[in-house]
C-alpha cells in the first residue's frame, strides 16, 4: 500500500489539553499525529450517509472481484 502524506494541519490547542493528549498517546504507544488521523477518520466515517456507505461496500466488493481501480495506489500531490 502506498500512501503519500502530503497535507499538513497546524492546530493550536491549550497546553493542558496537549498534555492530556500526550499522556493518552504515551499510554497507547501512538504519536499525536496518529491519534489525530484516527479521530479525523472516525469523524468522517460517522458523517457518511447510509447510501454513501452502501456505495462504498458495493464498490469494495467490485474491487475484490478484480474490477475497478485501487485508489490507494493512485499518487496524488
ABEGO torsion letter per residue (X at the ends): XBBBBABBBBBBBBAAAAAAAAAAAAAAGBBAAAAAAAAAAAAAAAABBAAAAAAAAAAAAAAAAGBEBBAAABBBX
